[in-house]
Amino acid sequence: MSEPVAVHGAALAALAERLGLPFGAEAELHLEQRDGRLVLAGDAKRYGHPLAVEFASGKAAHRRRFGGGRGQLIARACGLAQGVTPSVVDATAGLGRDAFVLASLGAPVLLVERVAAIFALLEDGLARARADAETAEVAARMALAHGDAACELAALVAAAGFPPQVIHLDPMFPHRDKSALVKKEMRLFRTLAGDDADAPRLLEAALDLATHRVVVKRPRKAPPIAGPAPRHVIEGKTSRYDLYVHRSLKQS
């Protein structure tokens, strides 16, 4: 799908060309450089503050310090609570928050993002994290790939030379309740990516590729993705993780 994003600022012309985004055009959203960060901005009343990927401060830093370590829901779902540290492919990377949590717990993580503008934010945020003394070690365990995981997951993983023991999926859920769109950051994401109608195909691709398990994050009351039934479910207050297990991570 075409993205309603343009790139502004002469220094970003090469970025626009590399990602196939229009440069200097009028668009609903635009990428630009502000205060040393790449941001995605639009109408403030509709989309709120400009969006950036930030690993060294804010929510990511707080979660890294006080989030609960390997007892966190995502860490348990991906097997880190079992005393192992698997390699993880986050095939729906978004802003990289879940991937950063896993990397901060020692896991090597490949982030796959299909939306070019979000990929650009991830690339910028990761570069800044690698240059920051507090996050450089964590960021060194994170790699990026740009592409549609539902169609080309195997090729992206092979190109990165990454062994996919665990594949993490967090597909966009098609909310029907209009109140769910109040959060402006989510509204921006839906403008860019829409709903993940190809989630069953993404799950199938992940199940074909993961050597040990596929982990799918869902709203707590949402149905599982169409396809095989999950073997285990780990449930939290607002979300849950459906686990599709091939074999134990404790096995060599």
C-alpha positions as CSV (number, residue, x, y, z in Angstrom):
1,M,0.0,0.0,0.0
2,S,1.1,3.6,-0.6
3,E,2.1,5.5,2.5
4,P,0.7,9.0,3.3
5,V,4.2,10.1,4.2
6,A,6.6,12.6,2.7
7,V,10.2,13.4,3.7
8,H,11.2,17.1,4.5
9,G,14.7,18.6,4.8
10,A,17.5,18.6,2.4
11,A,19.7,16.4,4.6
12,L,17.1,13.6,4.3
13,A,16.9,13.4,0.5
14,A,19.0,10.2,0.4
15,L,16.7,8.6,3.0
16,A,13.7,9.4,0.9
17,E,15.4,7.9,-2.2
18,R,16.5,4.8,-0.4
19,L,13.1,4.0,1.1
20,G,11.0,5.1,-1.9
21,L,9.2,8.0,-0.1
22,P,8.4,11.3,-1.8
23,F,10.7,14.1,-1.0
24,G,9.4,17.6,-0.2
25,A,5.9,16.7,-1.2
26,E,2.7,17.6,0.7
27,A,1.4,14.7,2.7
28,E,-0.7,13.9,5.8
29,L,2.5,12.9,7.6
30,H,6.1,13.8,7.1
31,L,9.5,12.7,8.3
32,E,11.9,15.4,9.4
33,Q,14.9,16.1,11.7
34,R,14.1,17.8,15.0
35,D,16.5,18.2,17.9
36,G,18.9,15.6,16.6
37,R,16.2,12.9,16.1
38,L,14.2,11.7,13.1
39,V,10.5,12.3,13.8
40,L,7.2,11.5,12.1
41,A,4.9,14.5,12.4
42,G,1.4,15.5,11.3
43,D,-1.5,17.5,12.5
44,A,-1.1,17.8,16.2
45,K,-4.8,17.8,17.0
46,R,-5.2,14.4,15.1
47,Y,-1.8,12.8,15.8
48,G,-0.4,14.5,18.9
49,H,3.3,15.0,19.4
50,P,5.8,14.0,16.7
51,L,6.7,10.4,16.9
52,A,10.3,9.2,17.4
53,V,11.9,5.9,18.5
54,E,13.7,6.5,21.7
55,F,15.6,3.7,23.5
56,A,17.9,5.7,25.8
57,S,15.3,7.6,27.7
58,G,11.6,7.8,28.5
59,K,9.4,4.7,28.7
60,A,12.1,2.4,27.3
61,A,14.7,3.4,29.8
62,H,12.2,3.1,32.7
63,R,11.0,-0.4,31.5
64,R,14.7,-1.5,31.2
65,R,15.4,-0.5,34.8
66,F,12.1,-1.3,36.5
67,G,10.1,-3.5,34.2
68,G,10.4,-6.8,36.0
69,G,13.3,-8.5,34.2
70,R,12.7,-12.0,33.0
71,G,9.4,-12.2,34.9
72,Q,7.8,-9.8,32.4
73,L,5.0,-11.3,30.4
74,I,6.8,-11.0,27.1
75,A,10.0,-12.6,28.6
76,R,8.0,-15.5,29.9
77,A,6.2,-16.0,26.6
78,C,9.5,-16.0,24.7
79,G,11.1,-18.5,27.0
80,L,13.6,-16.3,28.9
81,A,12.1,-17.2,32.3
82,Q,13.2,-20.8,31.7
83,G,16.9,-19.8,32.1
84,V,17.7,-19.8,28.4
85,T,18.3,-16.8,26.1
86,P,16.9,-17.6,22.6
87,S,17.4,-15.7,19.4
88,V,14.2,-13.8,18.6
89,V,12.8,-12.4,15.4
90,D,10.3,-9.6,16.0
91,A,8.5,-9.8,12.7
92,T,6.1,-6.9,13.5
93,A,8.7,-4.5,15.1
94,G,6.6,-1.3,15.3
95,L,8.5,1.2,17.5
96,G,10.8,-1.6,18.8
97,R,9.7,-1.5,22.4
98,D,9.2,-5.2,22.9
99,A,12.4,-6.0,21.0
100,F,14.3,-3.6,23.2
101,V,13.0,-5.4,26.3
102,L,14.1,-8.7,25.0
103,A,17.5,-7.4,23.9
104,S,18.0,-5.8,27.4
105,L,17.5,-9.2,28.9
106,G,20.3,-10.6,26.7
107,A,18.5,-11.9,23.6
108,P,19.8,-11.2,20.1
109,V,16.8,-9.8,18.2
110,L,16.1,-9.2,14.5
111,L,13.5,-6.5,14.0
112,V,11.4,-6.7,10.8
113,E,9.3,-3.7,9.8
114,R,7.3,-3.3,6.6
115,V,6.2,0.3,6.9
116,A,9.1,2.4,5.4
117,A,8.5,5.5,7.6
118,I,8.5,3.4,10.8
119,F,11.6,1.5,9.6
120,A,13.3,4.9,9.2
121,L,12.4,5.9,12.8
122,L,13.7,2.5,14.1
123,E,17.0,3.0,12.1
124,D,17.5,6.4,13.6
125,G,16.6,5.4,17.2
126,L,18.9,2.4,17.0
127,A,21.8,4.5,15.7
128,R,21.4,6.9,18.7
129,A,21.1,4.0,21.1
130,R,24.3,2.5,19.8
131,A,26.0,5.8,20.5
132,D,24.7,6.1,24.0
133,A,26.9,4.6,26.8
134,E,23.9,3.2,28.7
135,T,22.2,1.5,25.8
136,A,25.1,0.6,23.4
137,E,25.4,-2.9,24.7
138,V,21.7,-3.6,24.4
139,A,21.5,-2.0,20.9
140,A,24.4,-4.1,19.7
141,R,22.1,-7.2,20.1
142,M,19.5,-5.6,17.8
143,A,19.5,-5.8,14.0
144,L,17.0,-4.3,11.5
145,A,15.4,-5.5,8.3
146,H,12.9,-3.7,6.1
147,G,10.3,-5.8,4.4
148,D,6.9,-7.5,4.6
149,A,7.3,-10.5,6.9
150,A,4.0,-12.0,5.7
151,C,5.5,-12.4,2.2
152,E,9.3,-12.5,2.6
153,L,10.1,-13.6,6.2
154,A,12.3,-16.5,5.2
155,A,14.3,-14.3,2.8
156,L,14.7,-11.5,5.3
157,V,15.9,-13.8,8.0
158,A,18.3,-15.6,5.7
159,A,19.8,-12.3,4.4
160,A,20.4,-11.2,8.0
161,G,22.0,-14.6,8.8
162,F,19.8,-14.9,11.9
163,P,18.8,-18.2,13.5
164,P,15.0,-17.8,14.4
165,Q,14.5,-19.9,17.5
166,V,11.5,-17.7,18.6
167,I,9.4,-15.5,16.3
168,H,7.4,-12.8,18.0
169,L,4.3,-11.4,16.3
170,D,2.1,-8.4,17.4
171,P,-0.2,-7.9,14.4
172,M,-2.5,-4.8,14.3
173,F,-5.9,-5.9,15.6
174,P,-9.0,-4.6,13.7
175,H,-10.7,-2.7,16.5
176,R,-14.4,-1.8,15.8
177,D,-14.9,0.3,19.0
178,K,-14.2,3.9,18.0
179,S,-12.9,4.7,21.5
180,A,-9.9,2.5,20.8
181,L,-8.8,5.1,18.3
182,V,-8.6,7.8,20.9
183,K,-4.9,7.2,21.5
184,K,-3.2,9.4,18.9
185,E,-0.1,7.2,18.5
186,M,-2.3,4.3,17.6
187,R,-4.3,6.5,15.2
188,L,-1.0,7.4,13.4
189,F,0.0,3.7,13.1
190,R,-3.4,2.8,11.6
191,T,-3.0,5.6,9.1
192,L,0.3,4.1,8.0
193,A,-0.3,0.4,8.2
194,G,-4.0,-0.2,8.4
195,D,-5.2,-3.5,10.0
196,D,-3.2,-6.7,9.5
197,A,-5.6,-8.6,7.3
198,D,-2.8,-10.9,6.4
199,A,-2.2,-12.0,10.0
200,P,-3.0,-15.7,9.2
201,R,-0.4,-15.7,6.4
202,L,2.1,-14.1,8.8
203,L,1.5,-16.8,11.4
204,E,1.9,-19.5,8.8
205,A,5.2,-18.1,7.7
206,A,6.4,-17.8,11.3
207,L,5.4,-21.4,12.1
208,D,7.3,-22.6,9.0
209,L,10.5,-20.8,10.1
210,A,10.7,-20.8,13.9
211,T,12.7,-23.7,15.2
212,H,11.2,-23.7,18.7
213,R,8.2,-21.4,19.1
214,V,6.0,-18.6,17.8
215,V,4.7,-16.1,20.2
216,V,1.6,-13.9,19.3
217,K,0.6,-10.9,21.3
218,R,-3.2,-10.3,21.3
219,P,-5.7,-8.1,23.2
220,R,-6.8,-10.2,26.1
221,K,-10.3,-10.9,24.8
222,A,-9.5,-11.1,21.1
223,P,-9.8,-14.4,19.3
224,P,-6.6,-16.2,18.2
225,I,-5.4,-15.7,14.7
226,A,-7.1,-18.0,12.3
227,G,-5.1,-21.2,11.9
228,P,-3.8,-23.8,14.3
229,A,-4.8,-23.4,17.9
230,P,-2.1,-22.2,20.3
231,R,-0.7,-24.8,22.7
232,H,-0.4,-22.4,25.6
233,V,-1.7,-19.0,26.6
234,I,-0.1,-16.6,29.0
235,E,-2.6,-13.9,30.1
236,G,-2.1,-10.4,31.5
237,K,-4.6,-7.7,32.5
238,T,-5.1,-6.2,29.0
239,S,-3.2,-8.5,26.7
240,R,-2.2,-12.1,26.4
241,Y,0.4,-14.2,24.5
242,D,-0.6,-17.2,22.4
243,L,2.2,-19.8,22.2
244,Y,2.7,-22.2,19.3
245,V,5.4,-24.6,20.5
246,H,7.5,-26.8,18.2
247,R,9.9,-28.0,20.9
248,S,11.3,-27.0,24.2
249,L,13.9,-24.2,24.3
250,K,15.7,-26.2,27.0
251,Q,16.6,-28.8,24.3
252,S,19.9,-28.3,22.6
